[in-house]
């Protein structure tokens, strides 16, 4: 279901940036599930460029049972630009959840005006994909913007509305990155380092996908995937006490 979204992102990345492969720990780049009736495969890709320190995306294909496309793009520590977060999940044709956002590092008004307000025009064109759903695992006021797309939807809407919205969000993200001025003050850069690390820790402690990974590939593999690839700057020790 989400193959065209992955292909669009890949083409954009390779056309616009000087990408270098970023290593994925052995055994985490792909896996095949031997559990249950339906075989599930997972494959991940990771790159970097001078502007983007980590570009990761993952696709889970379990046929009609599950299709998942997840990606986070981390800007270089020399930029205070938000993350680009993509999370599209389909569990059969009747249970489709989509999340798309510029995930802010900071909540102050100047930051919001600079990086989040430009999203408003696009969001307003696709208002049916902004359903104000309850977030069960996350605080909506932390690492999410007020103009995120967050919806339960259907296959036709995925094709006819989500895909063009996705393209517009991605184009705006490239424009935002191109306009951003690199930070030069070491204290400013360290502030970004800490903010991005805090994001990884927060996300690793709450990511509901761990249960999905465990169900297909086992808890041990899921833990490694979460802490050594998805959120590699998070500390597993900090999470152990919360589980």
N, C-alpha and C positions, 0 to 999 in steps of 0.2 A: 504493500500500500504506500509506503513512504520512500520507495526507491527513487522516484523523480526528485524528491527533496534532497536526498543525499547526493545525487548526481549534479544537481544545480549548485549545491554548496561546493563540491569538489571542483567543478569547472571554474567557478568564480575565484576560488582560492588559487588555483594553478594559473589562471589568466592574470591575476592582479599582484601576486606576491612571489618573491623569490623563496620558494619553500625548500626546506631541508627536512628530511625524515628525522623524527624524534624517536628515540628508542622506546620500545614497549617491553617490559620485563618478559623473559621467556615463558611461554605457556599462557600468557594473557592476551596475546594478539588475536587468538581465535580459539574456539572450543566447540565441541559437538556434544549435545546432551544424549545420554543413553537412558534417560528416565522417562517414564510415561509412554503413552501411545504415539504421540507426535514427536518426531525428531526436531530438536531446536538447534540452530547454529547461532553463534555470536561471533562477530568480527569487528575489530577496532582498528582505527588509523590514527596516527599522531604526527604532526608537523610543527615546524617553527619557522619564523621569518624575523627579520630585524624589527618589524613592528609588533609582531605577535609571538609571545614567548612559548605559548602552548595552544595548539589547535587540535582538539581531540573529538572524534565522533565514533559512535558505535551503532551497529545495526544487529538486532535480534530478529531472526526469521524462524518462526514456528508454524508456518503455514497459516491457515485460517484461525488457528488458536491464538496466535500472538504475533504482532509486528511492532517493533519498537525502534525508533530512531532518536538518539540522544547525542547532543553535542554541547560543549562549552568552549568558547574561544577566550583565551586569557591574553590581554594586551601585554606588551613589554612593561617592565617595572618603570620605564621612563615615561609612561603615559598614565593619566588618572582616569582613562576611559572605562566605562562599565564593561562587564563581561557580556558576550552574546550567548544567551542560553536558549537551547532548543530541546524540547522533550515531547515527542509525539508517540502515543501508545494506542494500539488497537488490540482488543481482546475479543475477537469476533467482530462482525460488522455492526453490532448494536451497542458496543461499549468502546467508544473512542474518546480519548482525552488528549487535549493538545495544550501545550504551554510554550509561549514564545515571548522573549523579553530582553531588554537591555538591563542587566542586573547591576544596580548601582553599588559602588563601593562606599559611598557616603550619603548622608541624608540631609545635609544642610541645603538651604534655599538656593544658594549660588550654583551648587553642583546640579541640583534638580533642574534649574532654569537652563543651564548650559547643555546638559546631556539627555534629560528626560522629556522636557517640554516639546522638543522637535518631533517626538513620537506621536504626539496627540492627534495630529491631522490624519495620520495613517490609521491609528486605532479607531478614530471616529468613522472612517469609511468602512470598517469591518466590525461594527459594534456588536453584531450577533456572535462574534468570537470572543467577546469580553463579557463573560456572564457573571462575574462577581461571585464565583463559587467559593465555598469554604475550603481553606487550606488545612488539612488534617495533620500534616507533619511539619509544616513550616510556619513561621511568623510572616504574614503577608507584608509587614512593615519593615522587614529586614531582607535585603538582597533581592527584593522585587520592586518593580516600579508601579506607579498608578496607571500606567498605560500598557500593561502586559496583556497579551492575548491568552485567555485561560477559559477553555470551554469543553463541554461534552457535546459531541457532534456526530455526524453521519458521513458515509463515504462520499456522497455527492458534494457536500459542503467542503470536505477535504480537498477535492479536486477543483471545485469552482470558486471557492472563496479563500480557503486556507493557503493554497499554493500561491495565488497572486499577493496575498498579504505577506506571506513569508518572503517573497521576492522583494517587496517594497521595504520590509524591515531590514533585510540584508543590505540592500543598496544604501539605505540611510546609515547603517552601521559603517559601511566603508567610507561614506562621506564624513561621518563624525570622526573616524580615525584619521582621515587625511587632513582634517582641519586642526586636529589636536597638536599642541606644541609640546615637544619633548621636555621633560623636567631635567633640570641640571643641578639643582641643590640637593646634596646628599641626604639631607633631612627629609625633603619632599619624597625622594625616591624610597627611602626606608619606610615612610608612611604607607606607600603603595605596597611594598613588600609585605608589611604587616597586614594590611587590609586584605590582600589576596590570600595570605596564609590563613587568616581568620575565616575567610569564606570557605576554604577547603575543610577546616576543622568543623565549622558549623554544618556544612553540607554532609560530611561523612557521618556525623552523629545522627542525622535525621533522614538520610536518603532512604525512601521506602523501596527503592529498586533492589536493595540488598536481599530482601525476601524473594524477589523474582529470580535473581541470580542463583540464590541458594536452591530454589526449587528445581531449577534446570541443571545446575552444574555443581551443586554441593556447597556447604557452608565454608569449607576451607578455601576453595577457589574464589568464592564470592568475597571473602575477607581480603584476600590478596588483590583482587581486582579493584575493590573499593579503595584500599589504602596505598597500593603500589602503582595504580594507574589513574583511576578517576580523580582521586583527591590525594595526590602523592605528598602534599605538604601537611596533611593531617597526621596526627599522632594516634595510632591505634590504642595506646595505653590510656589516653584520655577517654576513649569510647568504651573501653572494657568495663569501667565502673558504672556506665549508664545502662548497660544491657542486663 
